[in-house]
Amino acid sequence: MCGEEDIIAKRNRSFSLVCESPEAEVFVLTQPVFKILMMGEESTRNYILSRLKVKDSELTKILNKQAC
């Protein structure tokens, strides 16, 4: 999953996604549908929010390594 950070933070999209695999499927959810389907159910919302914390932590580590 990608892009959820921007929806939750109420920001404009900050990146795009390109799928080059002929075997993969990409599902696109509009912001309203994401909010209803993904954020409307407590366990799913909690999972997404905890996953965002991990993604943010990993990104911070990468950025800190680059700054050194």
KEMARVO-978828 format. One line per 4 residues: their letters; for each residue x, y, z of N, C-alpha, C. Coordinates in Angstrom, 1 decimal. Layout:
KEMARVO-978828
a = X,Y,Z,X,Y,Z,X,Y,Z  ...
This chain:
KEMARVO-978828
mcge = 0.9,-1.2,0.0,0.0,0.0,0.0,0.9,1.2,0.0  0.5,2.2,-0.7,1.3,3.5,-0.7,0.3,4.6,-0.9  0.7,5.8,-0.4,-0.1,7.0,-0.6,-1.0,7.3,0.6  -1.1,6.3,1.5,-2.0,6.5,2.6,-1.6,7.6,3.6
edii = -0.2,7.9,3.6,0.3,9.0,4.4,-0.3,10.3,4.0  -0.4,10.5,2.7,-0.9,11.8,2.2,-2.4,12.0,2.5  -3.1,10.9,2.4,-4.6,11.0,2.7,-4.8,11.3,4.2  -4.1,10.6,5.0,-4.2,10.8,6.5,-3.8,12.1,6.9
akrn = -2.7,12.6,6.3,-2.1,13.9,6.7,-2.8,15.1,5.9  -3.8,14.8,5.1,-4.5,15.7,4.3,-3.6,16.6,3.4  -2.6,15.9,2.8,-1.7,16.6,1.9,-2.0,16.2,0.4  -1.5,17.0,-0.5,-1.6,16.6,-1.9,-0.7,15.4,-2.1
rsfs = -1.0,14.6,-3.1,-0.2,13.4,-3.4,1.3,13.8,-3.6  2.2,13.1,-3.0,3.6,13.5,-3.1,4.4,12.5,-4.0  3.8,11.5,-4.5,4.5,10.6,-5.4,3.5,9.9,-6.3  4.1,9.2,-7.3,3.3,8.4,-8.2,3.8,7.0,-8.1
lvce = 3.0,6.1,-8.6,3.3,4.7,-8.6,3.3,4.2,-10.1  4.3,3.4,-10.4,4.3,2.8,-11.7,4.5,1.3,-11.5  3.6,0.5,-12.1,3.7,-1.0,-12.1,4.2,-1.5,-13.4  5.4,-2.1,-13.4,6.0,-2.6,-14.6,5.8,-4.1,-14.8
spea = 5.3,-4.8,-13.9,5.1,-6.2,-13.9,3.8,-6.6,-14.7  3.9,-7.5,-15.7,2.7,-7.9,-16.4,1.8,-8.8,-15.5  2.4,-9.3,-14.4,1.6,-10.2,-13.6,0.9,-9.5,-12.4  1.3,-8.3,-12.1,0.8,-7.6,-10.9,-0.6,-6.9,-11.2
evfv = -1.3,-6.7,-10.1,-2.5,-5.9,-10.2,-2.4,-4.7,-9.3  -2.8,-3.6,-9.8,-2.8,-2.4,-9.0,-4.2,-1.9,-8.7  -4.6,-1.7,-7.5,-5.9,-1.3,-7.1,-5.8,0.2,-6.7  -6.6,1.0,-7.2,-6.6,2.4,-6.9,-7.9,2.7,-6.2
ltqp = -7.7,3.3,-5.0,-8.9,3.8,-4.2,-8.9,5.3,-4.2  -10.0,5.9,-4.4,-10.1,7.3,-4.3,-10.1,7.7,-2.8  -9.8,8.9,-2.5,-9.7,9.3,-1.1,-11.0,9.0,-0.3  -12.2,9.3,-0.8,-13.4,9.0,-0.1,-13.6,7.5,0.2
vfki = -13.3,6.7,-0.8,-13.4,5.2,-0.7,-12.4,4.7,0.3  -11.2,5.2,0.3,-10.1,4.8,1.2,-10.6,5.1,2.6  -11.1,6.3,2.8,-11.6,6.7,4.2,-12.7,5.8,4.7  -13.6,5.4,3.8,-14.8,4.6,4.2,-14.3,3.1,4.4
lmmg = -13.6,2.6,3.4,-13.3,1.2,3.5,-12.1,0.9,4.4  -11.1,1.7,4.4,-9.9,1.4,5.1,-9.8,2.0,6.5  -10.3,3.2,6.6,-10.2,3.9,7.9,-11.5,3.8,8.7  -12.5,3.3,8.1,-13.8,3.2,8.8,-13.9,2.1,9.7
eest = -13.1,1.1,9.6,-13.1,-0.1,10.5,-11.9,0.0,11.4  -12.2,-0.1,12.7,-11.2,0.2,13.8,-9.9,-0.7,13.6  -10.1,-1.9,13.5,-8.9,-2.8,13.4,-8.0,-2.5,12.2  -8.6,-2.2,11.0,-7.9,-1.8,9.8,-7.2,-0.5,10.0
rnyi = -8.0,0.5,10.6,-7.4,1.8,10.8,-6.2,1.7,11.8  -6.3,0.9,12.8,-5.2,0.8,13.8,-4.0,0.2,13.1  -4.2,-0.8,12.2,-3.1,-1.4,11.5,-2.4,-0.4,10.6  -3.2,0.4,9.8,-2.6,1.3,8.9,-1.9,2.4,9.7
lsrl = -2.4,2.9,10.8,-1.7,3.9,11.6,-0.4,3.3,12.2  -0.4,2.1,12.7,0.8,1.5,13.2,1.8,1.3,12.1  1.4,0.9,11.0,2.3,0.7,9.8,2.9,2.0,9.4  2.1,3.1,9.5,2.7,4.4,9.1,3.8,4.8,10.1
kvkd = 3.7,4.5,11.4,4.7,4.8,12.3,6.0,4.0,12.0  5.9,2.8,11.5,7.0,2.0,11.1,7.7,2.6,9.9  6.9,2.9,8.9,7.4,3.5,7.7,8.1,4.8,8.0  7.5,5.7,8.9,8.1,6.9,9.2,9.5,6.7,9.9
selt = 9.5,5.7,10.8,10.8,5.4,11.5,11.8,4.9,10.6  11.5,4.1,9.6,12.4,3.6,8.6,12.9,4.7,7.8  12.1,5.6,7.3,12.5,6.7,6.5,13.4,7.6,7.3  13.1,7.9,8.5,14.0,8.7,9.4,15.4,8.1,9.5
kiln = 15.5,6.8,9.7,16.8,6.1,9.7,17.6,6.3,8.5  16.9,6.1,7.3,17.5,6.3,6.0,18.1,7.7,5.9  17.2,8.7,6.2,17.6,10.1,6.0,18.8,10.4,7.0  18.8,9.9,8.2,19.8,10.2,9.1,21.2,9.6,8.6
kqac = 21.1,8.4,8.0,22.3,7.8,7.4,22.9,8.6,6.3  22.0,9.1,5.5,22.4,10.0,4.3,23.0,11.3,4.8  22.6,11.8,5.9,23.1,13.1,6.4,24.5,12.9,7.0  24.9,11.7,7.4,26.2,11.5,8.0,27.3,11.5,7.0
